[in-house]
Amino acid sequence: MSRHQSGITLVIVLVWLMAVSLLALSALQISLQDQKAARSYRDREAAFQAAEAGLRDAELDIEGSPEPHLSRSTLFAGNSKAGFPDEVGDDCQRGVSNLYQGLCRQSVDADAPSWLQVVQHGQDGARHDRDVAVPYGRFTGRSMQTGVGALPAKLPRYLIELMPYRQAGYSAEHPEYFYRVTAIGFGAEAASEVVLQTFYRKGSLP
């Protein structure tokens, strides 16, 4: 084999090795992207389920906790406004030791509803809703494991807003209410968040 032919063979081998390397690199990148997508999907599902658990915990809070010493269901009895801020547009009730934590009135500013307090971050990027939103289990005694493996990084939290129920025959003298419940759940990564909202009306006692 001539020197010229040997040189061409070497070039072909080098090109072939480069092509194989590029294919291997592409396969690795696709695999990493698939893993990242699977992890993101898993985190979103965990956050979604945690947010659903937060909604159910809020409903139990309204209807009556199985733990009498924690229950505050009397605040939601009938058409009671007890525990909610006096004026529409007031801030939500705050305080980690406050019996009325997480109770809000409907905001007068439609562009800034009270429930945004549970999903917004401060200018420094930190979350400042810990004294506003109710952590899972606080008024119900329920527990949820967090911070291990694929489990949520932290407990879901929720707010309950008092809303006027203006059905047919509404009377300002005898107002009725329902509740807008907003819950936020977290995935295994705390940055993975899902916010769910439901409307809940407590049945009138006979």
N, C-alpha and C positions, 0 to 999 in steps of 0.2 A: 504494500500500500504506500502510495507516495505521501510526502510530507503535506502536500496540498489537501489530499483526501483526508488525512488524519486531522488536519485543522478544521475542516468542514464537519467531520464527525463530532469533534469536541464542542463545536458551536451548537450543533443539533442537540447534543446531550445536555448542555447547559440550558438551552431554551426549554427543553422538556422538563428538566428539574425545576426551572422557574415556574412553568405552568402548573406542575404538580403542587409546588409550594403555595401558589396563589389559590388553587382549588382547596387545599387543606386549610388555608387561612380563612377563606370564605365560609367553609363548612364550620369552622370554629366560631366565627362571628355569628352565623345563623343559630348555632347551638346556644351561644351565650344570650342572644336576643330572645330565643324561645324560653330559656330559663328565667330571664328577667320578666317576660310577659306572664309566665306561669306564676312567678312570685307576686307580681302586681295583682293578678287575678285573685290569688289566694288571699292577699292582704285586703283587697276590696270586699271579698266575700266575708271575711272575718269582721271587717268594719260594718258591713251591712247587717250581719246577724247581731252584732253588738248594739247597733242603733235600734233594731227591732226589739231587742231585749229592753233597751231603755224606754221605748214607748210602752211596752207591757208593764214595766215597773211603774211608770207614771200613772197608768190606768189603775193599777192596784193601789197606788197612793191616793187616788181620787175616790175609789170605791171603798177602801178600807183595808188597812194592813193586817196580815195575820198575826202581827206582833202588836198587841194593844198599847204597850208602853212606847211604841214608836209612831203609832198611827196619828194622822192629823185629818182624817176623813171628815170630821165635823166641819172643817173649813169649807167643804164642798157640799154640805147638806142642802137639799132643796135648791133655792136660788140665793144662797148666801154669798156675800162678797167679802166675808171675813178673811183677813190675811192678805188681800190684794191691795195694791196702792190705791189711795183714795181718788186720785184724779187720772183721767185718761192721759197717757203720754208720760206719766211718771216712770222713773227707772224701776226695774225689777227689784224685788226685795232681795237683799244681800245678806251675807254672813254665814259662815260654815256652822255656827251654833244657833242660827236663827230658825225658829219653827216655821217661818214664812218664806224661807229661802226658795228662790226660783219661781215665785208667783208674780205675775206681771199683768198690767192692764194693756189693752190694745193701744198701740201708738197712734197719735193723731197725724203723724207724718208717714204716709204710705210708703215713702222711699226708705224709711229706716224703722222697720218693725222691731219690736222688742227682741224677737227670737234671733236677730242678727248678733246679739251679744254672745250667743253661744258658739258662733262660727267665725267671728271676726278675730283677727290678731291685732296686737298693738303695733305701733310704728317700729318698735324694736324687734318685731317678728315673734314676740312671745305671746302666749295666750293668757288673757286676764279674766277668764270667766269662772275661775274656781270658786269664788265666793258668791257667784250669781247662780250658776246652774247646779242642779241637784245631782250628786253622784249616785250611781246605781246602788240601791239597797238602803239608802240612808233612812227612809221612812217606811220601809217594808221589811227590813231585816234579811233580804235576799243577798246571796253572795255570788261572786263570779271570780274565777281564777284568771289572773292576768300576768303578763310579763314572762311567760314560759313558752318557748317554741313558737308555734303558729298561733298561739292565743293572743287576744288583744293586748296591746302594750299597756293600756290603762282602762279604767272603768268608763262606760258610757255615762253621759250626763243629759239632763233634760230641763226644759222650762215649761211652765203652764201659764198660758195667757187667758185672761177672762174676756169673753167676747159676748156682745149683746145678741140675743136670739130673737130676731124681729120676724116672727112668723105671722101669718094672717091673724088679725085680731090683737096685734101687739098693743100693749098699753104702757105708757111711760110710768104710770102709777104702780104697775105691777110687772116690773121688768123680769125677763127670764134670761138665762145665760147658758152658754156652752163654752168649751175649752179648746184652745188650739195648743196642741202639745208638740214640741220640737225636741228631738233627741239627736245627739251626735255620738257616733261610734268610731272606734279606732281599730286599725289593723295591727299586725305584729310590729309594724313600723308606725310610730306615733304620727308620722306625717300622712299616713293613709287614713282619710276621714270620709265618713258617709253621714249625711244629714237627712233624716226622715221627719215627716210631719203628718200629723193626723188630727182630725176634729172629733171631739168626744163630748157627748151630752149625757149627763147623769140622769137616770130615770127618776121621775117624781115619786115620792113615797105615797102609798094610798092613804 
